[in-house]
């Protein structure tokens, strides 16, 4: 047996053992965005990227996947390469912004799948066939997307998803047709991706769960909670329950506008963990071992809170803004 064949068998055996475990290790992060006292894009972006990398390094387990929220990387647009075409870590290619290269290096160093949301720019001089490079009959120099980027454990872009159901994002574009995007982690678990407002629509959400039968979904969001039926954790819990999937969510935290909501939801079994960081806001990482949907392992879910816990949380949430649906309470 030659050495290459031996190594291939060894790697295959290792992957099989790794993926046969009953669970995988997950981190989801609620991130407070530093809106105040910001004078330029770099001043806004740099501390957030530093916080991302610090949080990734802080996890001391053999992490399978870590998820960050929508919007919190700010408004500095970058090109994003097609999956598995370009290793961004230490790349000198100028169209890819430095923060994208830093995140690629962080995924590579941690040997984990890293999911972030950012503002993607596409040059319309040589547009790909799926782009709309005109608006109201006017040719555009470039278009912008609300894009989720997935780095694999080797630092490569493993997937990218452009949000299909935009919410108040008039400067951003959608592709000619919706993208239905999946990716695999190093433990061979398949995940689908949806972003924020997508969760209220059939496309692409049900394309993932009903057509492709995906059992794990990541959900970066910058949600604006609305009473009585569309608060963040309520919506996430309902969707995971209805589709009976593992839903990993990461929310941008801005309590004064009603944003926040991060959790790990195990389909019909309920919430493994969930949080909204109350006013004045903050960043919080949830780290858990998540049982696979096919596992007989019963997760340790505690859905019973004491009166004292509820009272204390209610007091902390007094300044959390909640929009009210006027058709219900008008």
Number of C-alpha atoms within 10 A of each C-alpha: 5 6 8 9 10 11 11 11 12 12 12 12 12 13 14 13 11 15 16 14 12 15 20 20 17 21 25 27 28 31 29 22 20 17 11 7 8 11 9 8 12 13 12 21 19 15 14 20 18 14 13 20 17 12 16 23 13 10 14 8 12 12 23 23 25 26 26 28 31 26 20 26 24 20 14 15 18 19 16 22 18 12 16 13 10 14 18 23 21 11 15 11 11 9 13 18 17 18 18 21 18 19 23 26 22 24 26 20 15 21 19 25 29 28 27 23 25 23 21 21 20 19 16 16 10 10 14 11 9 12 17 17 22 13 10 5 7 8 11 13 13 16 21 18 22 25 21 26 23 29 31 26 24 20 27 23 24 23 21 23 21 26 25 24 20 17 11 7 10 7 9 16 19 19 16 11 9 16 19 18 16 21 18 15 20 18 22 14 15 14 19 25 29 27 27 23 17 19 18 12 11 12 16 21 22 16 17 22 18 12 9 12 13 20 23 24 22 24 28 28 29 24 26 21 24 16 14 13 13 19 20 26 22 13 17 24 20 17 18 24 19 10 18 19 22 27 25 28 29 34 33 28 32 26 23 14 15 23 26 30 30 32 27 27 28 26 22 15 16 19 22 20 17 19 19 26 26 22 17 14 19 18 16 18 21 17 17 17 16 20 19 20 17 9 12 9 12 8 17 8 12 10 9 7 8 8 9 9 10 11 11 11 14 13 10 14 16 11 15 21 17 19 14 16 13 8 6 9 8 6
